């Protein structure tokens, strides 16, 4: 509860201070609220034009405006009305700076007017703002519960931005693109090529691919195009290029998943390995500190325990390739206790024990967990769950394809997440996206495949993910 000081209670010399860390989200919220879209103040932008992402400078008005947090919440507090201010801006703040905001009462005037000296300094003592604020102090005691204010969710996909930037540092991945004969699938492949993520070989009906390129105003001159009218044959040719050593990845275009997987899993000439193949969704969900991986939502319809072992290990490998050290894996069920009547709860408990015994490696695995207590700390506490994973899960292993597919699409269309998809466990990674996915999802899937291949080849990720979220 925020409690104020009335005009009569305030004394000259009274002081209040807060410490506030500047975040990327602060800059985005200020840009929307103020209408100031100056790129120098926006994260993830190249405002110098040198092709690199530049560090943003916090708007001076945002820094100066922090005084209102002290005046409105602490001294005088609720009921305070701003009358005037005079600030001098001496330096700029950056994302990550811890800012010390201090106000000191210097003069009391008639009609409840109080003057305050105000300053903002960085943690190293550098003064960024100084000045005077004039307010009308409240005359009655007021208490206010600020937790009633609705939260703001900033719709950002910074995890995918980071993933793509990391992938750009690696050599492009030779990739067979099966049937990219509509604008979405073709644009995704060509965008990934321009970003240096893949070197595509386009396989499909030449007339349809060229029509899609014309609609996009794209030049196909730099790319090899293998003209195959039938989609099933195009998928087969894409898999054959792997065996010929011409490509190191396969990308699904505008064709049914079954058509591509038919050639991937066939015993003669397919891409099988000793491990069961499975699909992993990597979800960039606004507000989450790390990406969230969901498996398996596209291939194994009703997996048994042995299949779930491979599904879990494949998902862990994908998380490791993204730079998540010792990822936290939550094995989902409808409940967080073992119930013999719910087979998924039994499987979850076994998978958790197998991880403890080293049969599943590279992660902390716990289950069964319900969705709420897997991803929400307060839900886990309310239910009395003590676990390194509960409330912090970064990888979610779902009971079956239906639940995984629904979860991923709910996050995409309701929580505004972006999704990248990859098939793991085959001889090469397979970028498996929905035919309805946009080019951004396909670009992120290419980045995911490149990072995964780098991790497989070297045993090390291209970068370590900061779990603090910046």
Secondary structure, 3 states (H helix, E strand, C coil): CEECCCCCCCCCCCEEEEEEECCHHHHHHHHHHHCCCCHHHCCCECCCCCCCCECCECCHHHHHHCHHHHHHHCCCCCCCEEEEEEEEECCCCECCCEEEEEEEEEEEECCCEEEEEEEEEECCCCEEEEEEEEEECCCCCCEECHHHCCCCCCCCCHHHHHHHHHHCCCCCEEEEEECCCCHHHHHHHHHHHHCCCEEEEEEECHHHHHHHHHHHCCCCCCCEEEECCCHHHHHHHHHHHHHCCCCCEEEECCCCHHHHHHHHHCCCCCCCCCCCCEEEEEEECCCCCCCEEEECCCCCCCCCHHHHHHHHHHHHHHHHHCCCCCEEEEEECCCCCCCCCCHHHHHHHHHHHHHHCCCCCCEEEEEEECHHHHHCHHHHHHCCCCCCCCCCCCEEECCCHHHHHHHHHHHHHCCCCEEEEEEECCCCEEECCCCCCCHHHHHHHHHHHHHHHHHHHHCCCCCCCCCCCC
